[in-house]
Amino acid sequence: MKNFGLLGRNIDYSFSKPYFEKKFTNEGIEATYQNFDISDLSELKNILNSNPDLNGLNVTIPYKEEIIKHLDEIDESAKRIGAVNVIKIEKGKTKGYNTDIYGFTKSFFPLIENHHHKALILGSGGASKAIKKALISMGFETQIVSRTAAEGVLTYDDLNAEIMKDHQVIVNCTPLGTHPNIENHPQIPYKYLSHKHLLYDLVYNPPITTFLALGKEHDTKVYNGQKMLEFQAEKAWEIWHQ
């Protein structure tokens, strides 16, 4: 029997466990999937020692970047991105991969319209690094937006009518709005949105976050992260079995 799991913090809400358990049932796969909800990555060693039959892990917020230094090997693509969200465990050795680019690109590409050329990426964590590379690969000019000022990074206070009009794709890579804190949302100036904008939220629970709901008030096209996660999950399954 194969054994897999999810590594993260406060992950009871997570998509991964029910998705894989349903997959195992539907496809007659003898496997288990469990959540490893940890407060610190120092617990990873104990998890691996206590579960010697573990074959792979998904990694979610807030460990996608920090996990790298705890692994034996990193796939070249994940190394370039600087974030890992899938771990393959083989003969006691761990190797990290990143499927965020794959999942996002496959779900996002059909949504692109002719006037979509520039994108704002909300957040500066591990997910945003992958989304930036994915968007650039699709020909977009990108701009990171964060609460903290840094070189090449805009803060939410910097966003004005001109910037919003110029960037008609906005991708939320923060966890803001995730259940149960559904009232939270990125503090962008929603009043400058129009029907030409596309809001894409990596959050999938709830299906319509406050971020997306505020966009819909301005006839903005909205899309959540459900499909991205499904594509990622299937890619992770491929990696675990390659």
SULCOR-V954173 format. One record per residue. N is the residue number from 1. RES is the residue in three letters. SS is DSSP state (H for helix, E for strand, C for the rest). OMEGA is omega in whole degrees, -180 to 180 (* if undefined). D_LAST is the distance of its C-alpha to the last C-alpha in Angstrom with 2 decimals. Layout:
n=N res=RES ss=SS omega=OMEGA d_last=D_LAST
n=N res=RES ss=SS omega=OMEGA d_last=D_LAST
This chain:
n=1 res=MET ss=C omega=178 d_last=16.66
n=2 res=LYS ss=E omega=-179 d_last=13.93
n=3 res=ASN ss=E omega=-177 d_last=15.56
n=4 res=PHE ss=E omega=180 d_last=15.02
n=5 res=GLY ss=E omega=180 d_last=17.65
n=6 res=LEU ss=E omega=179 d_last=19.32
n=7 res=LEU ss=E omega=179 d_last=21.13
n=8 res=GLY ss=E omega=179 d_last=24.26
n=9 res=ARG ss=C omega=-177 d_last=28.02
n=10 res=ASN ss=C omega=-170 d_last=30.03
n=11 res=ILE ss=C omega=178 d_last=27.07
n=12 res=ASP ss=C omega=-177 d_last=28.77
n=13 res=TYR ss=C omega=-162 d_last=28.79
n=14 res=SER ss=C omega=178 d_last=25.07
n=15 res=PHE ss=H omega=-165 d_last=23.18
n=16 res=SER ss=H omega=-174 d_last=19.90
n=17 res=LYS ss=H omega=179 d_last=21.17
n=18 res=PRO ss=H omega=180 d_last=23.02
n=19 res=TYR ss=H omega=-177 d_last=20.34
n=20 res=PHE ss=H omega=178 d_last=17.62
n=21 res=GLU ss=H omega=176 d_last=20.35
n=22 res=LYS ss=H omega=178 d_last=21.51
n=23 res=LYS ss=H omega=-179 d_last=18.09
n=24 res=PHE ss=H omega=-180 d_last=17.80
n=25 res=THR ss=H omega=-176 d_last=21.38
n=26 res=ASN ss=H omega=-175 d_last=21.23
n=27 res=GLU ss=H omega=178 d_last=18.19
n=28 res=GLY ss=C omega=-179 d_last=19.26
n=29 res=ILE ss=C omega=176 d_last=16.33
n=30 res=GLU ss=C omega=-177 d_last=17.50
n=31 res=ALA ss=E omega=176 d_last=16.49
n=32 res=THR ss=E omega=178 d_last=18.58
n=33 res=TYR ss=E omega=180 d_last=18.68
n=34 res=GLN ss=E omega=177 d_last=21.43
n=35 res=ASN ss=E omega=172 d_last=23.04
n=36 res=PHE ss=E omega=-176 d_last=23.77
n=37 res=ASP ss=E omega=-173 d_last=26.79
n=38 res=ILE ss=C omega=-179 d_last=27.99
n=39 res=SER ss=C omega=-177 d_last=30.88
n=40 res=ASP ss=C omega=-178 d_last=29.63
n=41 res=LEU ss=H omega=175 d_last=26.43
n=42 res=SER ss=H omega=180 d_last=28.27
n=43 res=GLU ss=H omega=-177 d_last=27.28
n=44 res=LEU ss=H omega=-178 d_last=23.56
n=45 res=LYS ss=H omega=180 d_last=24.19
n=46 res=ASN ss=H omega=178 d_last=26.01
n=47 res=ILE ss=H omega=-179 d_last=23.30
n=48 res=LEU ss=H omega=180 d_last=20.74
n=49 res=ASN ss=H omega=-178 d_last=23.47
n=50 res=SER ss=H omega=-179 d_last=24.58
n=51 res=ASN ss=C omega=-175 d_last=21.20
n=52 res=PRO ss=C omega=180 d_last=19.62
n=53 res=ASP ss=C omega=179 d_last=17.38
n=54 res=LEU ss=E omega=-177 d_last=15.78
n=55 res=ASN ss=E omega=-179 d_last=11.96
n=56 res=GLY ss=E omega=179 d_last=11.93
n=57 res=LEU ss=E omega=163 d_last=14.67
n=58 res=ASN ss=E omega=-180 d_last=15.84
n=59 res=VAL ss=E omega=179 d_last=18.73
n=60 res=THR ss=C omega=-179 d_last=21.85
n=61 res=ILE ss=C omega=7 d_last=25.43
n=62 res=PRO ss=C omega=-167 d_last=26.87
n=63 res=TYR ss=C omega=-173 d_last=24.19
n=64 res=LYS ss=C omega=179 d_last=21.85
n=65 res=GLU ss=C omega=-176 d_last=23.72
n=66 res=GLU ss=H omega=-176 d_last=25.06
n=67 res=ILE ss=H omega=-173 d_last=21.76
n=68 res=ILE ss=H omega=-176 d_last=20.84
n=69 res=LYS ss=H omega=-180 d_last=23.39
n=70 res=HIS ss=H omega=-175 d_last=22.14
n=71 res=LEU ss=C omega=-180 d_last=18.62
n=72 res=ASP ss=C omega=-175 d_last=17.84
n=73 res=GLU ss=E omega=179 d_last=15.84
n=74 res=ILE ss=E omega=174 d_last=15.52
n=75 res=ASP ss=C omega=-175 d_last=13.41
n=76 res=GLU ss=H omega=-180 d_last=16.12
n=77 res=SER ss=H omega=179 d_last=16.30
n=78 res=ALA ss=H omega=179 d_last=16.79
n=79 res=LYS ss=H omega=180 d_last=19.26
n=80 res=ARG ss=H omega=-180 d_last=21.23
n=81 res=ILE ss=H omega=-177 d_last=21.46
n=82 res=GLY ss=C omega=-179 d_last=22.43
n=83 res=ALA ss=C omega=-179 d_last=20.65
n=84 res=VAL ss=C omega=174 d_last=17.51
n=85 res=ASN ss=C omega=176 d_last=16.71
n=86 res=VAL ss=E omega=177 d_last=13.24
n=87 res=ILE ss=E omega=172 d_last=12.57
n=88 res=LYS ss=E omega=-179 d_last=9.70
n=89 res=ILE ss=E omega=-176 d_last=11.70
n=90 res=GLU ss=E omega=-179 d_last=11.03
n=91 res=LYS ss=C omega=177 d_last=14.22
n=92 res=GLY ss=C omega=180 d_last=16.34
n=93 res=LYS ss=E omega=-179 d_last=15.01
n=94 res=THR ss=E omega=177 d_last=14.23
n=95 res=LYS ss=E omega=-177 d_last=12.51
n=96 res=GLY ss=E omega=178 d_last=13.65
n=97 res=TYR ss=E omega=174 d_last=12.57
n=98 res=ASN ss=C omega=177 d_last=14.88
n=99 res=THR ss=C omega=179 d_last=14.42
n=100 res=ASP ss=H omega=-180 d_last=18.21
n=101 res=ILE ss=H omega=-179 d_last=18.81
n=102 res=TYR ss=H omega=-177 d_last=16.50
n=103 res=GLY ss=H omega=-179 d_last=18.05
n=104 res=PHE ss=H omega=-177 d_last=21.52
n=105 res=THR ss=H omega=-177 d_last=21.60
n=106 res=LYS ss=H omega=-179 d_last=20.49
n=107 res=SER ss=H omega=-174 d_last=23.09
n=108 res=PHE ss=H omega=-172 d_last=25.76
n=109 res=PHE ss=H omega=-180 d_last=26.00
n=110 res=PRO ss=H omega=-177 d_last=27.93
n=111 res=LEU ss=H omega=-174 d_last=30.44
n=112 res=ILE ss=C omega=174 d_last=31.67
n=113 res=GLU ss=C omega=-173 d_last=35.29
n=114 res=ASN ss=C omega=-177 d_last=37.34
n=115 res=HIS ss=C omega=179 d_last=39.15
n=116 res=HIS ss=C omega=-178 d_last=36.08
n=117 res=HIS ss=C omega=-176 d_last=35.94
n=118 res=LYS ss=E omega=-176 d_last=35.96
n=119 res=ALA ss=E omega=169 d_last=34.17
n=120 res=LEU ss=E omega=178 d_last=35.05
n=121 res=ILE ss=E omega=-176 d_last=32.22
n=122 res=LEU ss=E omega=-178 d_last=33.58
n=123 res=GLY ss=C omega=-176 d_last=32.36
n=124 res=SER ss=C omega=-179 d_last=31.12
n=125 res=GLY ss=C omega=-176 d_last=28.29
n=126 res=GLY ss=H omega=-179 d_last=24.56
n=127 res=ALA ss=H omega=-178 d_last=24.08
n=128 res=SER ss=H omega=178 d_last=26.87
n=129 res=LYS ss=H omega=179 d_last=25.38
n=130 res=ALA ss=H omega=-179 d_last=22.31
n=131 res=ILE ss=H omega=178 d_last=24.67
n=132 res=LYS ss=H omega=180 d_last=26.97
n=133 res=LYS ss=H omega=180 d_last=24.42
n=134 res=ALA ss=H omega=-179 d_last=23.33
n=135 res=LEU ss=H omega=178 d_last=27.01
n=136 res=ILE ss=H omega=179 d_last=27.95
n=137 res=SER ss=H omega=178 d_last=25.28
n=138 res=MET ss=C omega=175 d_last=27.03
n=139 res=GLY ss=C omega=-179 d_last=30.39
n=140 res=PHE ss=C omega=163 d_last=31.80
n=141 res=GLU ss=E omega=-175 d_last=34.12
n=142 res=THR ss=E omega=177 d_last=33.22
n=143 res=GLN ss=E omega=177 d_last=35.28
n=144 res=ILE ss=E omega=175 d_last=34.23
n=145 res=VAL ss=E omega=-178 d_last=36.68
n=146 res=SER ss=E omega=177 d_last=37.00
n=147 res=ARG ss=C omega=-176 d_last=39.67
n=148 res=THR ss=C omega=180 d_last=40.06
n=149 res=ALA ss=C omega=177 d_last=41.52
n=150 res=ALA ss=E omega=180 d_last=39.73
n=151 res=GLU ss=C omega=179 d_last=39.78
n=152 res=GLY ss=C omega=-178 d_last=38.36
n=153 res=VAL ss=E omega=174 d_last=37.99
n=154 res=LEU ss=E omega=170 d_last=40.35
n=155 res=THR ss=E omega=-180 d_last=41.56
n=156 res=TYR ss=H omega=179 d_last=42.22
n=157 res=ASP ss=H omega=180 d_last=45.91
n=158 res=ASP ss=H omega=-173 d_last=45.41
n=159 res=LEU ss=C omega=-180 d_last=44.35
n=160 res=ASN ss=C omega=-177 d_last=47.28
n=161 res=ALA ss=H omega=-178 d_last=48.12
n=162 res=GLU ss=H omega=-179 d_last=47.35
n=163 res=ILE ss=H omega=-179 d_last=43.89
n=164 res=MET ss=H omega=180 d_last=43.00
n=165 res=LYS ss=H omega=-175 d_last=44.36
n=166 res=ASP ss=H omega=-178 d_last=42.50
n=167 res=HIS ss=C omega=-171 d_last=39.06
n=168 res=GLN ss=C omega=168 d_last=38.42
n=169 res=VAL ss=E omega=179 d_last=34.86
n=170 res=ILE ss=E omega=-177 d_last=34.54
n=171 res=VAL ss=E omega=177 d_last=31.27
n=172 res=ASN ss=E omega=178 d_last=31.62
n=173 res=CYS ss=C omega=176 d_last=28.99
n=174 res=THR ss=C omega=177 d_last=31.12
n=175 res=PRO ss=C omega=-177 d_last=31.01
n=176 res=LEU ss=C omega=179 d_last=34.63
n=177 res=GLY ss=C omega=179 d_last=35.45
n=178 res=THR ss=C omega=176 d_last=32.75
n=179 res=HIS ss=C omega=9 d_last=34.15
n=180 res=PRO ss=C omega=-176 d_last=36.50
n=181 res=ASN ss=C omega=-169 d_last=37.95
n=182 res=ILE ss=C omega=179 d_last=38.01
n=183 res=GLU ss=C omega=-179 d_last=41.16
n=184 res=ASN ss=C omega=179 d_last=39.57
n=185 res=HIS ss=C omega=176 d_last=38.67
n=186 res=PRO ss=C omega=-175 d_last=38.45
n=187 res=GLN ss=C omega=174 d_last=41.98
n=188 res=ILE ss=C omega=177 d_last=41.98
n=189 res=PRO ss=C omega=-174 d_last=45.21
n=190 res=TYR ss=H omega=-177 d_last=44.33
n=191 res=LYS ss=H omega=-179 d_last=47.75
n=192 res=TYR ss=H omega=179 d_last=46.63
n=193 res=LEU ss=C omega=179 d_last=43.87
n=194 res=SER ss=C omega=179 d_last=44.50
n=195 res=HIS ss=C omega=179 d_last=43.13
n=196 res=LYS ss=C omega=-178 d_last=41.42
n=197 res=HIS ss=C omega=171 d_last=39.14
n=198 res=LEU ss=E omega=174 d_last=35.65
n=199 res=LEU ss=E omega=179 d_last=34.65
n=200 res=TYR ss=E omega=-178 d_last=30.97
n=201 res=ASP ss=E omega=177 d_last=30.36
n=202 res=LEU ss=C omega=175 d_last=27.02
n=203 res=VAL ss=C omega=-178 d_last=28.78
n=204 res=TYR ss=C omega=-180 d_last=28.30
n=205 res=ASN ss=C omega=14 d_last=30.53
n=206 res=PRO ss=C omega=-180 d_last=33.24
n=207 res=PRO ss=C omega=173 d_last=32.28
n=208 res=ILE ss=C omega=178 d_last=35.30
n=209 res=THR ss=C omega=176 d_last=35.79
n=210 res=THR ss=H omega=175 d_last=39.15
n=211 res=PHE ss=H omega=-179 d_last=37.76
n=212 res=LEU ss=H omega=-179 d_last=36.99
n=213 res=ALA ss=H omega=178 d_last=40.20
n=214 res=LEU ss=H omega=175 d_last=42.32
n=215 res=GLY ss=H omega=-179 d_last=40.75
n=216 res=LYS ss=H omega=178 d_last=41.57
n=217 res=GLU ss=C omega=-180 d_last=45.18
n=218 res=HIS ss=C omega=179 d_last=45.31
n=219 res=ASP ss=C omega=179 d_last=43.69
n=220 res=THR ss=C omega=175 d_last=40.50
n=221 res=LYS ss=E omega=-176 d_last=37.27
n=222 res=VAL ss=E omega=-177 d_last=34.90
n=223 res=TYR ss=E omega=180 d_last=31.23
n=224 res=ASN ss=E omega=-171 d_last=29.27
n=225 res=GLY ss=C omega=-177 d_last=25.71
n=226 res=GLN ss=H omega=-178 d_last=24.67
n=227 res=LYS ss=H omega=178 d_last=22.75
n=228 res=MET ss=H omega=-178 d_last=21.08
n=229 res=LEU ss=H omega=178 d_last=19.79
n=230 res=GLU ss=H omega=178 d_last=18.60
n=231 res=PHE ss=H omega=179 d_last=16.58
n=232 res=GLN ss=H omega=-178 d_last=15.21
n=233 res=ALA ss=H omega=-180 d_last=14.36
n=234 res=GLU ss=H omega=176 d_last=12.37
n=235 res=LYS ss=H omega=176 d_last=10.46
n=236 res=ALA ss=H omega=179 d_last=9.96
n=237 res=TRP ss=H omega=177 d_last=8.73
n=238 res=GLU ss=H omega=-179 d_last=5.99
n=239 res=ILE ss=H omega=-179 d_last=5.26
n=240 res=TRP ss=H omega=-176 d_last=5.93
n=241 res=HIS ss=H omega=-180 d_last=3.81
n=242 res=GLN ss=C omega=* d_last=0.00
